Amino acid sequence: MDSGLLFSFLAVDLLLVCVPGADWAYVIATALRGRSVPRAVAGLVSGYALHTALATAGLAVLVAGSPRLLTALTAVGAGYLLWLGWGVLRRPAVPGADDTPTAGEGRLFLRGATISGLNPKGLLLYLSVLPQFLTLKGTHLPISAQTATLGLLHMACCAAVYLSVGALARVLLAARPAAARAVTRTSGAAMLGIGAFLLLERLATL
């Protein structure tokens, strides 16, 4: 692939990954509760690995060409965002707030994979943004290989950004319960807003 195209995708992708959302809220909550941030981030990245595999197999094109299927998937993701956002608002994460730090460790990876796998932002990235950076002519690299390359680049960006977010959350918010509560509530409100917007937008197309 053309290096200029890769750098352009990297710039756009980093901009999207750096926009706070469900992934950020999960990483911050994990850090403040003293759990394993790398394990949570690995779960998030695995969710995008599934998106990458499906896109590479050509299923992303199938979904993009089926308005009803795209609407259904977006609605499920938006509903999950609403549920997560409401949960964050009800129980904002604060340093040391988790009463059972060991019992849920095994679920960190799975929940991270579920959050990113159902994240509408990730779905829209693979369906609308990524295809714009695929080269159909003048290259010997198949479309599937190009898709896999861009998907892996997105996964690397997510890992780097989310690990940094988790480290900063521990350093800057661990000793500031009020600030931690405000940050997580803001993330919860953002998830509610994004989820409601996507849900209403998709339902309006029916």
Contacts in CASP RR format, 6 or more apart in sequence:
PFRMAT RR
TARGET T0000
AUTHOR 0000-0000-0000
METHOD contacts of the structure
MODEL  1
MDSGLLFSFLAVDLLLVCVPGADWAYVIATALRGRSVPRAVAGLVSGYAL
HTALATAGLAVLVAGSPRLLTALTAVGAGYLLWLGWGVLRRPAVPGADDT
PTAGEGRLFLRGATISGLNPKGLLLYLSVLPQFLTLKGTHLPISAQTATL
GLLHMACCAAVYLSVGALARVLLAARPAAARAVTRTSGAAMLGIGAFLLL
ERLATL
1 135 0 8 1.000
1 139 0 8 1.000
1 141 0 8 1.000
1 146 0 8 1.000
1 149 0 8 1.000
2 135 0 8 1.000
2 139 0 8 1.000
5 133 0 8 1.000
5 135 0 8 1.000
6 133 0 8 1.000
6 149 0 8 1.000
6 150 0 8 1.000
6 153 0 8 1.000
8 133 0 8 1.000
9 130 0 8 1.000
9 133 0 8 1.000
9 150 0 8 1.000
9 153 0 8 1.000
10 153 0 8 1.000
10 157 0 8 1.000
12 129 0 8 1.000
13 125 0 8 1.000
13 129 0 8 1.000
13 153 0 8 1.000
13 154 0 8 1.000
13 157 0 8 1.000
14 157 0 8 1.000
14 161 0 8 1.000
16 121 0 8 1.000
16 125 0 8 1.000
16 129 0 8 1.000
17 154 0 8 1.000
17 157 0 8 1.000
17 158 0 8 1.000
17 161 0 8 1.000
18 161 0 8 1.000
19 121 0 8 1.000
20 186 0 8 1.000
20 187 0 8 1.000
20 190 0 8 1.000
21 121 0 8 1.000
21 187 0 8 1.000
21 190 0 8 1.000
21 191 0 8 1.000
21 194 0 8 1.000
22 81 0 8 1.000
22 84 0 8 1.000
22 85 0 8 1.000
22 115 0 8 1.000
22 116 0 8 1.000
22 119 0 8 1.000
22 121 0 8 1.000
22 191 0 8 1.000
23 44 0 8 1.000
23 115 0 8 1.000
23 116 0 8 1.000
23 119 0 8 1.000
23 158 0 8 1.000
23 162 0 8 1.000
24 162 0 8 1.000
24 165 0 8 1.000
24 187 0 8 1.000
25 84 0 8 1.000
25 85 0 8 1.000
25 88 0 8 1.000
25 184 0 8 1.000
25 187 0 8 1.000
25 188 0 8 1.000
25 190 0 8 1.000
25 191 0 8 1.000
26 40 0 8 1.000
26 44 0 8 1.000
26 111 0 8 1.000
26 112 0 8 1.000
26 115 0 8 1.000
27 37 0 8 1.000
27 40 0 8 1.000
27 41 0 8 1.000
27 44 0 8 1.000
27 162 0 8 1.000
27 165 0 8 1.000
27 166 0 8 1.000
27 169 0 8 1.000
28 93 0 8 1.000
28 165 0 8 1.000
28 166 0 8 1.000
28 169 0 8 1.000
28 173 0 8 1.000
28 180 0 8 1.000
28 183 0 8 1.000
28 184 0 8 1.000
28 187 0 8 1.000
29 88 0 8 1.000
29 93 0 8 1.000
29 184 0 8 1.000
30 36 0 8 1.000
30 37 0 8 1.000
30 40 0 8 1.000
30 108 0 8 1.000
30 166 0 8 1.000
31 37 0 8 1.000
31 165 0 8 1.000
31 166 0 8 1.000
31 167 0 8 1.000
31 169 0 8 1.000
31 170 0 8 1.000
31 173 0 8 1.000
31 174 0 8 1.000
32 93 0 8 1.000
32 94 0 8 1.000
32 95 0 8 1.000
32 96 0 8 1.000
32 97 0 8 1.000
32 169 0 8 1.000
32 170 0 8 1.000
32 173 0 8 1.000
32 174 0 8 1.000
32 180 0 8 1.000
32 184 0 8 1.000
33 93 0 8 1.000
33 95 0 8 1.000
33 96 0 8 1.000
33 97 0 8 1.000
33 98 0 8 1.000
33 101 0 8 1.000
34 95 0 8 1.000
34 96 0 8 1.000
34 98 0 8 1.000
34 101 0 8 1.000
34 170 0 8 1.000
35 98 0 8 1.000
35 101 0 8 1.000
35 104 0 8 1.000
35 105 0 8 1.000
35 108 0 8 1.000
36 105 0 8 1.000
36 108 0 8 1.000
37 162 0 8 1.000
37 163 0 8 1.000
37 166 0 8 1.000
37 167 0 8 1.000
37 170 0 8 1.000
38 163 0 8 1.000
39 105 0 8 1.000
39 106 0 8 1.000
39 108 0 8 1.000
39 109 0 8 1.000
40 108 0 8 1.000
40 109 0 8 1.000
40 111 0 8 1.000
40 112 0 8 1.000
41 158 0 8 1.000
41 159 0 8 1.000
41 162 0 8 1.000
41 163 0 8 1.000
42 109 0 8 1.000
43 108 0 8 1.000
43 109 0 8 1.000
43 110 0 8 1.000
43 111 0 8 1.000
43 112 0 8 1.000
43 113 0 8 1.000
43 116 0 8 1.000
44 112 0 8 1.000
44 113 0 8 1.000
44 115 0 8 1.000
44 116 0 8 1.000
44 158 0 8 1.000
44 162 0 8 1.000
45 116 0 8 1.000
45 155 0 8 1.000
45 158 0 8 1.000
45 159 0 8 1.000
45 162 0 8 1.000
46 109 0 8 1.000
46 112 0 8 1.000
46 113 0 8 1.000
46 116 0 8 1.000
47 112 0 8 1.000
47 113 0 8 1.000
47 116 0 8 1.000
47 117 0 8 1.000
48 116 0 8 1.000
48 117 0 8 1.000
48 122 0 8 1.000
48 151 0 8 1.000
48 154 0 8 1.000
48 155 0 8 1.000
48 158 0 8 1.000
49 155 0 8 1.000
50 113 0 8 1.000
50 117 0 8 1.000
51 60 0 8 1.000
51 116 0 8 1.000
51 117 0 8 1.000
51 122 0 8 1.000
51 123 0 8 1.000
51 125 0 8 1.000
51 126 0 8 1.000
51 151 0 8 1.000
52 126 0 8 1.000
52 147 0 8 1.000
52 148 0 8 1.000
52 151 0 8 1.000
52 152 0 8 1.000
52 154 0 8 1.000
52 155 0 8 1.000
54 60 0 8 1.000
54 126 0 8 1.000
55 126 0 8 1.000
55 130 0 8 1.000
55 147 0 8 1.000
55 151 0 8 1.000
56 144 0 8 1.000
56 147 0 8 1.000
56 148 0 8 1.000
57 144 0 8 1.000
58 144 0 8 1.000
58 147 0 8 1.000
60 126 0 8 1.000
60 127 0 8 1.000
60 130 0 8 1.000
60 131 0 8 1.000
60 147 0 8 1.000
61 131 0 8 1.000
62 69 0 8 1.000
63 69 0 8 1.000
63 70 0 8 1.000
63 73 0 8 1.000
63 127 0 8 1.000
64 70 0 8 1.000
64 127 0 8 1.000
64 128 0 8 1.000
64 131 0 8 1.000
67 205 0 8 1.000
70 127 0 8 1.000
70 202 0 8 1.000
71 202 0 8 1.000
71 203 0 8 1.000
71 205 0 8 1.000
71 206 0 8 1.000
73 123 0 8 1.000
74 120 0 8 1.000
74 123 0 8 1.000
74 124 0 8 1.000
74 198 0 8 1.000
74 199 0 8 1.000
74 202 0 8 1.000
75 199 0 8 1.000
75 202 0 8 1.000
75 203 0 8 1.000
76 118 0 8 1.000
77 118 0 8 1.000
77 119 0 8 1.000
77 120 0 8 1.000
77 123 0 8 1.000
77 195 0 8 1.000
77 198 0 8 1.000
78 120 0 8 1.000
78 194 0 8 1.000
78 195 0 8 1.000
78 196 0 8 1.000
78 198 0 8 1.000
78 199 0 8 1.000
78 202 0 8 1.000
79 195 0 8 1.000
79 199 0 8 1.000
80 114 0 8 1.000
80 115 0 8 1.000
80 118 0 8 1.000
81 119 0 8 1.000
81 120 0 8 1.000
81 191 0 8 1.000
81 192 0 8 1.000
81 194 0 8 1.000
81 195 0 8 1.000
81 198 0 8 1.000
82 191 0 8 1.000
82 192 0 8 1.000
82 195 0 8 1.000
82 196 0 8 1.000
82 199 0 8 1.000
84 115 0 8 1.000
84 188 0 8 1.000
84 191 0 8 1.000
85 187 0 8 1.000
85 188 0 8 1.000
85 189 0 8 1.000
85 191 0 8 1.000
85 192 0 8 1.000
86 188 0 8 1.000
86 192 0 8 1.000
87 188 0 8 1.000
88 184 0 8 1.000
88 185 0 8 1.000
88 187 0 8 1.000
88 188 0 8 1.000
88 191 0 8 1.000
89 185 0 8 1.000
89 188 0 8 1.000
89 189 0 8 1.000
89 192 0 8 1.000
91 97 0 8 1.000
92 180 0 8 1.000
92 181 0 8 1.000
92 184 0 8 1.000
92 185 0 8 1.000
93 180 0 8 1.000
93 181 0 8 1.000
93 184 0 8 1.000
94 177 0 8 1.000
94 180 0 8 1.000
94 181 0 8 1.000
94 184 0 8 1.000
95 173 0 8 1.000
95 174 0 8 1.000
95 175 0 8 1.000
95 177 0 8 1.000
95 180 0 8 1.000
116 122 0 8 1.000
116 158 0 8 1.000
117 123 0 8 1.000
120 194 0 8 1.000
120 195 0 8 1.000
120 198 0 8 1.000
121 194 0 8 1.000
125 154 0 8 1.000
126 151 0 8 1.000
130 147 0 8 1.000
130 150 0 8 1.000
130 151 0 8 1.000
130 154 0 8 1.000
133 146 0 8 1.000
133 150 0 8 1.000
134 143 0 8 1.000
134 146 0 8 1.000
134 147 0 8 1.000
134 150 0 8 1.000
135 141 0 8 1.000
135 146 0 8 1.000
136 143 0 8 1.000
139 146 0 8 1.000
141 149 0 8 1.000
169 180 0 8 1.000
169 183 0 8 1.000
172 179 0 8 1.000
173 179 0 8 1.000
173 180 0 8 1.000
173 183 0 8 1.000
174 180 0 8 1.000
END
